[in-house]
Amino acid sequence: MPQLNPNPWFAILVFSWVIFLTIIPTKILSHTTPNEPAPMSEEKHKTEPWDWPW
């Protein structure tokens, strides 16, 4: 049964995982987001208690 011979398939598996784990993440992480997040102020907003009408 040739499908149980691991010689060519194991090499294909290893090389494909090497590509997935090294080349593709670097290409994805090299993209920059169009809108960088702006730092938010640390002052607290004033909240007023709201009474229910009933």
LINLIN-V212819 format. One record per pair of residues at least 4 apart in sequence whose ideal C-beta (glycine too) atoms are under 7 Angstrom apart, sorted by the first residue. I is the first residue (numbers start at 1). J is the second residue. Records with the same first field share a line. If there is no record, write none. Layout:
I->J  J
//
This chain:
6->10
8->12
9->13
10->14
11->15
12->16
13->17
14->18
15->19
16->20
17->21
18->22
19->23  24
20->24
21->25
22->26
23->27
24->28
25->29
26->30
//
